[in-house]
Amino acid sequence: MHNAMSKVLQTAFLLALMSAGTFAAELPRSGDAVFDRVIALVNSEFHDETALGRFNETARKEIEGARPALSTTGSAARVDAAIDMALASLRASHNGRFKPDTIAYFELSDIFRFAIRDDLRRLFPPEGDVSYPGIGMVTQVIGDARFVSAVYDGSPAAKAGVIMGDEILAVDGLPYREIAAFQGKVGQSVDIRLRRKADAAPISVKVAVERLRPLPTFEKAIENSIAVSERDGRTIGYVRFWTLSTRDGLDIVARALSQGRLSAVDGVVVDLRGRWGGGAADAAELFVGDTPSFRLIPRRGQATLANVRWRGPVVALVDEGTRSGLELFAYALRINGIPLVGERTAGALLAGRAYILPDDSLLEIAVSDAVIDGNVRLEGTGIAPDIGVDFPLAYAAGRDPQREAAVSELLRLIADGTSDRTVTPGERSLTR
């Protein structure tokens, strides 16, 4: 009986080895090191095995359709396009390849710094601190024009007066490039030529170039976003979570709510229209948690905040930039009765991991599914706002209709006294 069982186990083991070897042998191969590494990593790491057949078939078509072959084209653009096409076939968020000529490459390298820690000192010598030359703004192409889609609070661009909706025409007389336009210019100023209105004459703005470290830049932006304004005799607080991936971002906001600039306001607008997600799954408890606020007070020295809970009225801002951890944040606010204003969230709630490819580009792969409560998935669906407000970016001249609508809703809640946030989960539609 023992011998028979051993033979069964040996046969099963051999079959498993054969299957694994056969699977590996059947992976599409182009001969291009970067393309082939992407194919191998996705097949070994992507969370949904049912999508791999479609992915591999797309990869094969890209290989077979390349004339000449991908390994001999000498065209990085052709390989880039083939990789993008294959990754798109997965039909899931948190899958993408990022090259060192983009801001996203540096920001994601810092966010995923632990996953790629073995490469950091080589990529960012001598200490492995991720940084890039820049001015703290992000752009978006609409049609044939490029517009400022975000300006990080407290950044050189913000200090120089660059605002959302500005059309970027040139940097030092040359076309705008996310990294190349500022390379070698740290400590200097660049001349940005922009147009603020569609029919207006171009203007020039001098902006200082700094060496930006992504996560510290985001922390600074979160802190500098904190603002208090007065409307209709009420004080309105505001804070923007650019990402949840920073070490101290939540603590910065907690301090502002408990004993800082936001501690005495009548209500708070929480802006979740972020750049990236990440962060702890319980981040929203700053606004919706049931545990009491408390401080630890030593015999000597300052008191330490151990638990902060904001109990006043809150309205949250969301849009397609609300993704990943920020999307979970928005969900937690929604089921606790906090109104969401803006546009539908990204529908991008999976767990990603980063890998460095042979050409030092960065590959992000969705390695885990994400399920909330009773099998709720936001991936591919997102969350519809309670109050829908569009935001036409082009030539917005700094105007933010979504933020204006959020303030109006907050004033209504304060005036009506209708800010009770106790709601039974699942009571309200998330995807209407």
N, C-alpha and C positions, 0 to 999 in steps of 0.2 A: 504493500500500500504506500509505504514511504517512497520507494523507488518510482512508482507510477506518478505520485504527486510531484516528485522532483522533475521528472521528464516533462510534465505539463507546464511547470513553472519555467523550465529551461526553454521550452518551445515558445511560450508566451513572451519571454524575455528576448529571444532571437527575432520573433516577429516584430516586437516593438522597435528593436534596433534597425531592422530592415525597413520598417515604415518610416522611421526618422530619417534614415539615409536616403530612402527614395524621395521623401518630401524635400530634403535639402537639395538633392540632385535635380529636382524638378523646378526649383526656384528660377525665375527668369534671370538670365545673366547677359549683360551687354558688353562686358569688358571694360566699362568705365568704373573706376574704383568708387566714386562717390555715389553714382546711381545704384550700383550693386550693393553697397553698404546700406543704403536706404531700404532697398527691397528686403535684405536680410533682417534688419532691425525691426521693420514693421511686422514681418512674419513671425518673429520671435517674441515681440513685446506688445503689439496692439491687442487691446482687451477683447475685441469681438472677433472670434475666429470665423464666424459665418461670413464676414466681409472679405476674407482673404482671397477667396476664389475670384471675386470681382476685381480686387486689387491686382492680383497676379496676372489676370487676363489683360487688364489695362496696361500693365507694365510690358507684357509681351508685345502688344500692339505698338507701343511706343518704340520698342526695340526693332521690331520688324519693319516699321514704317520709316525708320531713319535711313536716309540715303545721303552720304555714306553712313556707315555704322556709328553709333554713339561714341564708341571707343576711338574713332579716327576722325570725327568731324572737326575737332579742334575748336568747336564752338561751345563755350560755356553756356550761352543763351539756349542752345538746343537741348543740352542736358538739363538745364534749369527747368525748361518747359516740360520735359518728359517727367521729371520728378514731381512737379506741381500737378500734372495731369494724373499721375498715379495716386498721389496723396488725396486729391479731390475725390477719387472714386471711393474712398472710405466713407464719405458722406457723414463725417463726424467732426466735431470741434477738437481743438488741442492737437491738431496735426499740421505741421508746417515746417518749412526749411527757411532759415534766416541767414543772410550773408552779412559780412562785416561792413558793408556799405550802407546799412540801415540802422536806425536808432533802436528798432526792436531787437536786433541781435545783441546789443549791449545791455538793454534792459532785461531781456530774458536770461542772458548769461549771469547777471547778478541775482535775479530771482531764483534761478536753478543752480546757484553757485555750489551747493553741496553735492548735487548730482554730477557736476562736471569738475569737482575739486581737483582731480588728478591732472587736469589740463590748464588750470587757472594760471599758475606761475609761468608756464610757457606762453600762454596767450597774452597775459597781462603782466609782464615782468616789471619789477623784480619780485613783488610780494603777492601777486595775483589779485590785486584790487582792480575791479572792473571800472573803466572810465572811458570817456570819449570827448572830443572837442565839440561843443555845441552852445546853443543859446537858450534851450528850454522851451521849444515849441514843437508841435506836431502838425503836419499838413495833410490835406486830402485832395486828390484830383477829382474835379467835377467837370465832365466834358473835356475841353482842351485847356482848362485853367487849373491852377493849384491854389488852394485856399488854406488859411490857418484854421485848423479844427480844434486846437487846444493850446493854451499857453500856461505852462506850469507856474503856479503862484510863487512870487518871489524870485523868479528866474530873470536872467538878463533881458530876455525878450519882453517880459512883463514890465520891468523897470523902464525899458525904452519906449513903452507905449504900443507895442504890437498887440493887436486884439483879434478875437475870433471873427472870422469872416473876411479878413484882409486877403486880397489876392497877392500872392508873391510873384513878382515879375523877374527879379534877378538878385543875386548876391555878389557884390563887387563886380558888377557888370557881366556876370556869367550865370547860366541857368542854375537854379537851386538844386543842390544835392545834399541829402540828409547829413552825410559825414564829410564828403570831399569839399563841400563849400566852406568848411571851417578848419580843415586840416592845416596844421602849421601856423594857426593864427591865435592860439591861446594867449591871452594877455593883450591882444590887440582888439580893435573894433572893426566890424564889417559894415558895409553900406548895403542895407536892404531896400530895394526899390519895390514899392507896393502900391496897390490901388484899393481905396476904401469903399468907393462906390463905382457902380458899373460904368457910369458916364463921366467919372471924375478924372482929372489929370493925375498921373503917378506922383507919389511923394517918396522921399528918401528918409530912412531912419538909421541912425548909427546905433549898433548893438555890440556890446562887449562879448567876446568869446571866452568861455570858461572851460576848464576840464571838469566835466560833470561825472559824478559817481551816481549811478541810477538810483539805488535805494536811499541814500542820504538826500538826493534831490527830491525824491517823492516825499520823504519825511518833512523836508523843508516846505514843500508845496502844501502838504496837509496843514501844517502849522500856520503858514501864511494865508491859507484860504479862510481861516476863522475870521468871521466878521460879525459885527452887530450894527443893525440899522434900526431906525424908528419909523414906523408907519401907523398912522391913525392912533397915535398915542400909545402904541405897543412897541416893545423892543423885540426884534426878530434876530435870532442867531442863525448863523450859517456855517457849515463846514463841508469840505469836499474830500471824500476818500478816493484818492487817485489810484490806490491799490491797497490790499490788505497784507501784502508781502513784506512790508518793512518791519523791523524789530520793534520800534517804539511808536508806530502810528496810532494805534489804539490808545496807548497811554497818554499821548499828546492830547487827544480828544477828551479822554477821561479827566485829565487835569483841568482842561478848559471848562468842562461841564461842572466840575465839583467845586473849584475854587478860583477859576480863571475868568476869561472874558465872557464865557457863556453861562456862568453860574447864576446870573440874576435876570436872564432874558425871560420873556413870556412864552416863547416857543422856539423850536429849532427846525430849520430846513437841513436835512441830511442829503447831501448830493452823492449819489452812487454811480454817476456817469463817469466811470473810471477809465483808466488806461489798461490795467490788468487786474486779475482777481487775486487768487492765492489766499493765504491767511487761515486763521483758525475757524473751524466750523461754527463755533459759538460766539463769533464776533458781535452779532446783533444783540447779545444779552446786555450790552452797554445801554440799550434802549428798552428792552422788553423782558429782561430777566426778573425772576420773582424773588431772588435773594436780596436782603437789605444792603444798603450802602454802609460801609464802615471804614475806619482808619485805624492804623496801628500807631500808638503814641508812646514812644520810648521815654525813659527818664531824662535823657538828654538828647538833643538834636531835634530834627523836624519830624512831624508826623508823616507816615507813609500811607498812601492810598492803597488799600487792599481790595476794595470792591466798590465800584461806582455804578449807580443806576440812575439814569435820567427818567424822571416820572412825568415831566411836563408834556405838553402837546408837541407832536412831531409830524412832519410831512416829508416824504422822501422823493428824490428825483431819480428817474431811471431812463435809460435809452439803450440803443444797441451796443454801447460801450459797457453796459452792466452785464458782466459775464463771470463765469466761474465762481470764485468765492463771494464776489459782490452780488451775484445772482442769488446765491443761497441767503445772503444777508437780506436782500430785497424780499425773498419769500418769507423769511422769518418776520419781517416787519408787516408784510401783508396779512398773514394769518393772525397777527395780533392787533389787527384793526387800524394800522397806520396807513393812510392814503398814499398811493404811488401816483406821481405826476410825470408826464413825459411821453415816451414811446415804448413799445414792446422791448423787453430785454433780449439779449442775444440768443438765448436758447443754447448756451454753451457751458454745460455743467458736467464735465468729466474731469478726471485727474490726469494731468500730463506729466511727462518726464522728459528731460533733455539729454541729448547725446551729441558729442562732437564728431563730425564726419572727417574723412581723410583730407579735405581741403580746408579744414578748420571752420566750416560753416556749422550752424547749430540746427539740429533736427529735434522737433518736439513731437512726441507720440502720446496719444491717449492710452494710458496703461490700465485704467480702471473705470468702470461704470460708476455712476453716482445716483443713488436712490434715496429719496427723502420719505420719512414716515411710512405710510402704507403704500409703498410702490409708486410714489410720485416721481416722475422724471421730467426735468425741465429741458433736457437736451433735445434740440430740434424744435422746441415749442416756445419756450420763454414764458414771460409773465406779462399780461396786458396791464397797462396802467389803469387806475381808477378814473383818472382825468387825462384824456389823451390831448397832447399838445405837440404839434409839429415844430421843428426847428430848421428853417431854411438857412443853411450855412453861408452860402455865397453872399458877400457884401452885407453881412449881418451888422457890421459896424459896432460890434461888441454887445449888441442887444441880445438878451437871453429870454425869449418868451416863456420857456419852460420854468425857469427860476421865478419869473414874475407871477406865473400861475400858481406855483407852489406857495409863494408868500401870500397870495390872495386866499388860497385855501386854508393856510395856517391862521390867518386873521379871522376867517369865518369860524374855524374850530374854537379859537379863543373867545370870540364874541358870543358864540352859541353855547359855550360850555359843553361841547359834544366831543370831548377828546378821550372818552372812555375807550381803552384799547383792548378790552377783554373780548375776544372773538373765538368761537369754537373752530378749531382747524377743520378745513374742508367745507365750511359753511358758505364760503364765497367762491365764485368761479375764478380760476387763475388764468384761463386761456380764452376767455370770451372774445 
